[in-house]
Structure formats: structure tokens, C-alpha cells
Amino acid sequence: MRSPLPRLAPRLPRLLATLTASAALPPGTALAHATEGGFVLLLPTDLYIAGGVGSVAVTVLLMALIPDGWLVRLLRPRGLWRPAPLSGKSRLRALSRTLLRLLACALFLGAVAEGWLGQQDPTRNLMPLYLWTGVWLFLVPLQSLAGDLWAGLSPFRAPLDLLQRIGWRAPLRWPARWGQGAAVLSFLGFAMVLLAHPAPADPDRLARMALLYWVVNLAALALFGPRWLIRGEGLTVLMRAYARLAPLRRAGRGLRLGLPGWRIAAGPVPGAAAALFLVVVLGIGSFDGVNETFWWLARIGVNPLEFSGRSAIVGVSMVGALGYCVALALCYALAVEGGLRLSLPEVDLSARRGPALRAFAPALLPIAWAYHVAHYLVAGLIDGQALLLRLTAPFRDGPGHVTTGFLSNRDGVEAIFLTQAGVIVLGHGLAILLSHRIALRLFGPGRAALAGHLPLAVFMVFYTLLGLWLLAAPRGA
């Protein structure tokens, strides 16, 4: 049976736009991954969406029924074994870390060189495969599962090690009051290339932009020292934020294992710029799906069947990206404000708003992670094959082959859609757990925490609806 979703499309987006204040959304992504859309329209997506939203709503209800102590224990990590120290282990570890960082830097520079000098096919050139597939599609979500892999794979670490080895002293000190404001701008610049650049996967152009970004950040490292990486370089700040979701963490000589996000529940309250950064990450991730929908293309006057290319909509894409992030920040602030008013009706809130806005922001990370995985799942399945073929090319006799056969049958597409929907539901459920734990810390146990958390939880339920609708909505461009 054909899903009724296309018939609802003219009305449902307007409802979602009102609920999320998404006034404008940018079109286009670096990689095409909408080929399964025809089959998705044949699935019972209305039932899937209702089930997903219902699951998240039940999670909200459980927060009112589960004793607060249970939730605290659920998010408390457990200590694992402490491996016995080995002779010379620290020296061996330092050597292996240095070699890994040198190889990572060499890989980046090799990708840049191939972007300039190699064949200009984005599916065969290492530059777009390295950045958009290896780093963006795979490494970003892996940070949340395996920890801070970027600490060893970043192309900035080897030059930083060299500066420290030669005794370089940064002449300037990064002002603490600036926080991670530069990282917000840096990440927005990265997002503009991804979402609005006319040819983000063109190897030659991408190599020039990547090298310029690398050189600028190396100059900032020389001026401000290592603190720049965790305050001003947007990709490193993003990677470190996602690494806080990892269930396993080294603690001294031992390990600690807990529910994904336990470090967020137990961590300190971020600064204002760091909280804004997390809201922007969610905004970029979520509208990266809306920008492909027929609904959005109709809003900007583009016929998806006669799309002339991204160069004609660069301006509206950039304005849409910024507008969505601003609208999302306002919706988030309204939800937090509603919780404060419900939980503390007779208290002056002027001194409470800032800490509450900053405290709840890390709980948005599981939603952003879920959107990233769901949105890029198909691209990862296809472009991951291309990356593997490129990396193994020196060891093969033939050219290799990328298959998309799993998109040509209903069973394959249904499995992909259910995986995407499941990831989004789990991400929102985890976000509700973490935000309720944060509410316990802010407002105390019992009804105060429940009231303070309720508007934000409702906001997350509607955001689940938006995410599931994005998976099923007709897409183009």
C-alpha cells in the first residue's frame, strides 16, 4: 500500500515549521544519497513514524514513573580492570602516538596533492573521499562509539608536536572570555562548504580550501598554542564533543564503562559559546535533510525535476543555514525557559536562565549524532566502497566495483529505513534520559526536576517527528 505521507506533505511541513521555527533551510549536500526515495514512498512510513514518536513519548512518561535514584545509577559508569604496567610502555605509547600523527598528517597532505594533481573524478580522487567520506561520514559518528580517535588522526597534531618539541612558545594567550566562539564560526564555515558551495566535492577546489584551512589553523596554533585546537578549530571541537558520548573511557590506568553519554550526565556545565556550538551542530545536522525535500525546494522556487545546480542558490542556502540555527536556538531557549517557569514559579529567574541554557545543551548531542548517522547511512554504504577501493588500489589488479544493488529492491531499502528510524528514536530517547538527569542536578529530585524537564522533553518528541518525517519525505536535488 502506498504511504499517505505524500498527501500529508503540504500540511505536515507547515506544522513542523511552526513547532521548530524552521524559517529557512539550505539545499544541497556534498554527496547524493536520495536514490532510495522511490521505495521509501511505498513503505508504511506513517506507521513507522507513529511507532517511533510513540516510543520517545513513552520514554518521557517513564521519566515521571522511574525513581530518580534508578536514573542516577543507570548513568553511573562502572570501573573495569586495571592492566598491569609494562616496562617501557610509556615510551612505546609515545612513539606509536607520534608515528600515528605523522601518518595522519602525511595522509592529509597526500590527499591535498592528489586533489590538485590527480584525476578530477570525486569518486576516485582521494581528497573528497578522505574528507567527506572518511572524516565526515565515518569518523564523526565513530567518535561517539570508540572515543577520541581524532586526537591521533587529526592533521594538526603532528605540526603541534613539532612546535612543542622545538620549544616554541605561543606569543599570545587565548582570552578565556572568548570561550569557543571562534569554533562556532569555524564550524559554520565548514558547514557552508558542505551545504552551499557549488561544487564541494570537486577535488581541485576542495584541496585548495582544505589546505587554506590547515594553514590558517596552524598559524593560529603558533600564535595561541595548543589551546587553539580545543577553543577555535571547529572540527576538533566537534570531534571532542561527540567523543563525550562514548561508553568507554580511560581513567588513569583503568577503564570506565557506562551508558552512552554518561560523561555528559556527570560533566561540568559548558560555557555559553560551547553551548551555542552544540545547538549549531544539531541545526546543521537536522536541516541537512530538510534541504533535500520537495517541500523546501518549493519554498525557494526550485523545481526538483529541473534543478539547474547549486550555483544558483548559494546565497539562499547560506541564509537558510544561519536562519535555521537561529530559529533552533530560539526554540531551545523557549523550551528551557518553560521548564524554569514550571519548576521555579516564584523565583527570580534572571540568574537561572544562563546556567540552565548552558547545562541542557550537551543533552542535544545524541540527537545530532542520530541525525548524522541516519542522514548519511546510504551515502556511507556507497561512498565507503569507493573509499575502500581507492585505499586498496595499489594492491589490486583491476579497477574494482561499487555496488548499489541494495537500493534496487524493497527489502534492502526497508532495512535501511528501519535502521535510520531506529537510530533516530534511540538518539532522542538517550537525549531525554540525559536531559532528565541534568534536570535532577539543576532542580533537585521529584516534581521540580520533572516540571523543569517537561517542556524540553516535549520539544524532543516533536523533533523526533521531524526527523522521522525527513526520512520518508519526497526528496530531490
N, C-alpha and C positions, 0 to 999 in steps of 0.2 A: 504493500500500500504506500502511496506517495505521502510523504510527510506534509502536514498542513502548514509547516513553517513558512514556506514561500507566501502563502496567503496572509500570514500574520506579519510578514516583514514590514509592510508600510506602517503598521501601528506599533509593533514592539520596539523598533528602534527609537521612536519618539518617547515612549515610556522610559526606556533605559537612559536616553539622553537627559530626560528630566531628573531621574533619580541620581545620575552620576555627574550631571552638569557638564557633559562632554560636548562642548560647543563646536569643537573643530578637531579633526583628526587627519594626520598626514598619510598620503597614499604611498605605496611602493615599498618593496624590500629589496635587499641585495640579491636574493635568490628566489626563484619561482618555486612555490610549493603548494599550489592550489589545484593540481590536476585530479585529485581525488574528489573534488567538489560535486561532480555529477552523481557519483554513487552515494555520497552523503545525503543528498536530497531524497534518495529512495529509502533511507533508513527511518525507523520510527523515532526520530530525534526528539519529538515532543515528549515521548515517554521517558527517554533518557534524561532530558533536561529536567523534567519534573522529579525524577528519582534523585538526580544529583543535588538539586536545590533542597529537596526534602531531607537528604542526608545531612547537609550542612545545618539546616534548621533544627534537626534533631540534636545535633551537637550543641547548639545554643541551648536547647531545652535541658540537656544533660548537665550543662554548667550550673543550672539552677537546682538540680537534684543531687549531684555528686557532692559529698562533703569536701570542704576546702582542703582539709588535710590530705585527702586522696590525691587531689590535683598536685599539691606541693610534692608529695612523694613520687608521683608519676614523672615529674620533670626533674627529679633529683638524680644525678649521674651515679654510677657505681664504679668503684675503683677496681681495676683489673691487676694482673700480675705485674711485678717489678722485675724486669730482666736483670740478670747479674751483670755487673760492669765487666767489660773485656779490656784486656791490656791493649793500649794504643787505639782504643775505639774512638776517642775524641779526635785524634789526628786523622784517622781514616775517614771519619764522618766529614771533617772539614775539607779534606781533599776531594772526596766524592761530590760534596756540595759545590765546590769551586769548579770542578770539571763539568758538572751538570749545567751550571750557569754559563760557562763558556760555550758549551754546545748549544744552549738555548739562544744565546746572542748570535752565534755563528749561523744558526738556522734562520733567524730573523733577517740577518744581513744577506744570506744566500737567497731568501725569498724576495727581498728587495731587488737584488741583482737580476734574478730571473724575471721579475716583473718588468724591468727595463729592457733586458736583452733577449729574453726568451720568447716563445710563441705567445701570441696575444689571445689565445683561447682561454677564457676563465675556468673552464672545466679541466684544463691540463696544466695551466701555469701555477706554480707553487705559491705565488703571492696571494691571490684571493683564496686559494684553498687553505693556506696557513692561517690567515686572519679570520675570514668569515666562517670557514668550516671547522678548522682545528681549534681556534681560540674561542670564537663566539658561539658556535653551535654545540661544541663538545666540552671545552674546558670550563666554561662558565657554570653549567649545571653540575659538572663533576666536582667543583669546589665544595658544593653542598653535601656531597656524599663522602669524599675522600679527604677533605681538609684543604689546607692552603697549598695546593700544587703550584700555584702561580709564583710562590716565593722562590722556587727553583727554576721555573720555566720563563720567567719574565726577562725580556731582553735588556732591562735596565739594571739588573743585579750585578752582572759581570763588570760593567763600567763603574758601578758604585764600589764594588770590591777593589777595583784598581785604584780609584781615588783614595780609598781608605788605606790601602797598602803603601802608597807613596807619601802618606801623611798629609794629604790635602785637608785644609781647614776651611769650612764654608765662611765667607766673609759676612754673610747676613744671617739673621735669625728669623724664622717664620713666626709672625705675631700670633700668639695664642688666640687672640680675639677674632682672628680671621677663620679659625677652625678649618673646615673642609669646603669653604666657599669656592676656592679655585677648582676643587674636584668636581663640584656641581657643573661649573662652566666647561671643564674638560670633558666630562661625560656627555653633556649636551652637544658639544662639538662632534664627538664620536657618533652620537645618535643622528645628528643631521646628515652625516655622510651616509649612514646606513639607510635612512628613511627618505632623504630628499635629494641626494646627489644624483645627477642624471645617469651616471654610469659607475656605481660604487664597486662593481666587480671588474672594471677594466684594469688589467694588470699594470699597465704603464702609469696611469693616473693614481691608482691605489699605491703603487710603490713610492711615488713622489710624496703623496700625503703621509704615508706611514713613516718614511724617512724624516720628513719635516717634523712630525710629531715626536719622533725619537730624539732628534737633535735638540728641539726646544726643551724637552723634559730633562735631557742630560745637562743642558745649560742651567736649568732651574736646580738640578741636583748639585751642581758645582757651586751655585750661589747660596742655597739654603741647607744643603746637607741631606742626610737620609730621611729627615722628617718630611721632605717634599713628597716622597713616594706615598706616604700614608695621609697626606693632607691635600696635595694638589694634583696628583696624577690620577685621573678618573678611573682608568681601567684597574689599577692596583687597588684603589679604594673599593671598587665594585667587587673584585675578587675576594678581598678580605671580609667584606660584609657577608657574602654568600658562604664563606668558609665557617662562619659562626653557626650555620645550620648543621654542620657535620656532626653525626652522633658520637664520633670517636675523637678524643683529643689527648695529646701527650701532656702529662702533668709531672714535671720533674723526671725521674727515671721510670715512672709508671704510666699507665694509661687510664683514662676515664671514659666510660661508655654510658650514654643516656639516650632519651628520646630525641630525635632531630629537633634542634632549636633550643636545647637545654641551656646552652651558653647565653642565649638571648634572655631566657627567663631569669637567669641568675646574674646577668651582666649589668654594668653601670648604665645610667641614663646618658644617651648621646647628647652632643651639643646641638645647637639649633641648626647649623649648616649640615651636620651629619644627618639629622632627622629629615631635613629637606631633601638631601641626596637620596634617601631611601624612598621617599614619596615619588621623586622623579624617576627612579628606577622602575617602580610599579607603573607609572604613567607611560613610560616609553614601551615597556613590555606589553601592556594591555592594548594600547591603540595601534601597535604594530599589526594586530589582527583586524581591527576595525577599518584600517585604511584600505583594506582589500575588498571590503564588502560592496555590493551593488548599492546599498543604502548610502554609504559615504560618497561613492563616485557620483551618485545622483545629486548629492548635496553640493558638489563642486562643479556640476555641469559637465561631467565626463561620461560618455557612452562607453561602457566596458567592452562592447563588441567592436568599437572603432577607436580604441585607445592609441593615441599618437606617440606616446612616450613620456617619460618623466621630466624631460627638459622643459615642457610647457607648464609644469605645475610645481616648480621648485619653490617659488615664493609662498604659495598657499600651503605647501607641505610643511615648511618651516614654521609659519604662523600657526598652523594647526597643531604641530607638536608642542609648541610653547603654550598654546591655549589650552590644550588638554591637560598638561601638567599643572597649570594654574587652577583649572577647574577641579581637578582631582584633589589638589591641596586644600581648596576651599571646602569640598565635601568632607574630607577627612577632618578638617578643623571643626566643622559643624557637628560631626558625629561625636568628637571628643568633648566639645562644648555641651552637647546634650547630656552626655554622661556626667559631667561635672554638675550640671544643674539638677539632675535627678538624684545624684548621690549626696550632694552638699547644698541643699536648697537654701539654707540660712547662713551660708558662709560667703565672705567676700572672695570672689574667685580671681581677682586680679593677680594674686601671687601664685595661683594654682594652675593657670592656663598654660604658661610656658613649660613647666615641668611635665604636665600631662601630655601635651603635644609631642614633646621630645621622647617621653617614656614609651608611648604606644607605637611609635614609628617602626622600631625593629620588628614588631609583630606582622608588618606587611610583607616581610621578606619571603615567607613561604608562598604567598600568593604570587609575587613576582617570579619566583622560581618556577612555580607550576605553569604560569603563562608561558615562560620561556621554553620549557620542555614541550608543552602541548603545541605551541605555535610552530616550533622548528622540528617537530618529530619527523615529518615527511621529508623535509629538506635534509635532515641528518641521515636518514636512511638512504637517500640518493647521493648526496654530495659526500657523505662519508665513504662511499665506494670509490668516488673519484679521487679523494684524498689518499685512500689506501693504494689505489693503482699508481698514483704519482710517486708515492714514497717507495713503492716496491718496483718501480720501473727499471732501475739498474740491475735487478735480479731476475727479470723476466725476459723471455724471448719474444713474446707477442705484445700487442698493444693493450690487451685486457678489454673488459666489457662491463658497463654499468647497466644493471637491470632495473626496470621499473614495473616488472610483471605483477608485483603485489598490489599495484594501483588499478589493475585492469579487471579485477573480479570483486564481487560484493563481499566475500568472506574476508579478504585481505583488508579492504577499506573499513569494514565494520570492526575488525580487530584494532586497527589504528585509531578509529574514532572512539571506541570504548576505552582504549588506553589513554588517549588525550583527556577524555571526560573524567576518567578515574583520577588522573594526576591532578586535575583542577579541583575536584572535590576534596581529595586528600590535602592539597595545599591550603585550601580555605579552612578545612577542619582543624589543621595544625595551627593556623593563624588565630583561630578562635580560642584554642587552648592556651596559646602563649599570651594573647591579649587579656584573657581572664586571669592568668597568673600575674600579669603586670598590674591588673586592677586590684588584686589582693594586696599587692605591695603598696599601691598608692592610697587605697581607701580603707584597707582593713578587711577582715573576714565578714561573711554574712551578706545581708541585703545591700549594704553600702557598696561592696565590690560588684554585686550583680547589677545594681542600678547604674553604677559608673561604667560598666562594660556593655550594657544592653544596646545603646544606640550604635556603637561601633560594630557590635556583632550583627545587627540588622543591616548595616552598611555592607558588611562582608557577605551576607546572604544574597543581597541584590547584586553584588559584584560577581558572585558565583553564577547567577543567572546571566549576567552579561558575558562572562567567559564561555559558558556553555552555548549561548546563542551564537557567539563568534565561530565556534566550531561548525555549526550547522548552517550558518547564513550563506546565501549565494555569494560567490566571490568572483572577482575579475581583476584585470590589470596586473 
